[in-house]
Structure formats: structure tokens, C-alpha cells
Amino acid sequence: MATLEGRGNPSLFRVVQMQRCVWAEMEEGKLRLHGSHASSPENLAQIVETFEREGGRRPVERARADRAAAKAKRAKK
């Protein structure tokens, strides 16, 4: 962890054995790690695209809105 923190820039790591993707970003001078599931090469490509588009910052508000919309859609069925 100290090695990653010492890099001082946003990074994206994939833990292959667990099919997990770890999004590392600097927040208030500290390293924050956020894990997600990378179920397929296509899904990983989407995560990488988002990472690059957002400049290493996680789009938290957009993700919350997307989850709320998906939940509302499920409730209508």
C-alpha cells in the first residue's frame, strides 16, 4: 500500500485471481481504494474507459443516480 501511495497519482489495478478491479485514487492526500467486480474483458474495458474519461476520479454521483434508476425500474416490474 505504501508503494501505491508513494506514486501520488490515480491508478487502476485488476486482481486477476479474484476477478476484482481496484480503483486507487488520492483523496485529501491519502490513498483510497475502491473495489468492484470485473466479470469479463468487456466489463474491464468499460471500467478502464470510465477511469480514463474521468481522469482517475470515480464518478460517484453518477453511479448513485444509475443505481437509483435501476432500482426504480426493477420496482415498476
C-alpha angles and dihedrals in degrees: 000000000000090000092053092046091050091059089071097204137091115274140178122213131184120208099208100192092058098034087236128140118208117204110201119194136165113244120178090342094307131102114249121192123204120186128206138167118265100194099172142008088258092053090048089051089054091051091049091049091052091047092053094042093051095044094241096309117119113239093230098164093049091049091051091050091048092050091048091050092049091049091050091049091052091049091056093058 
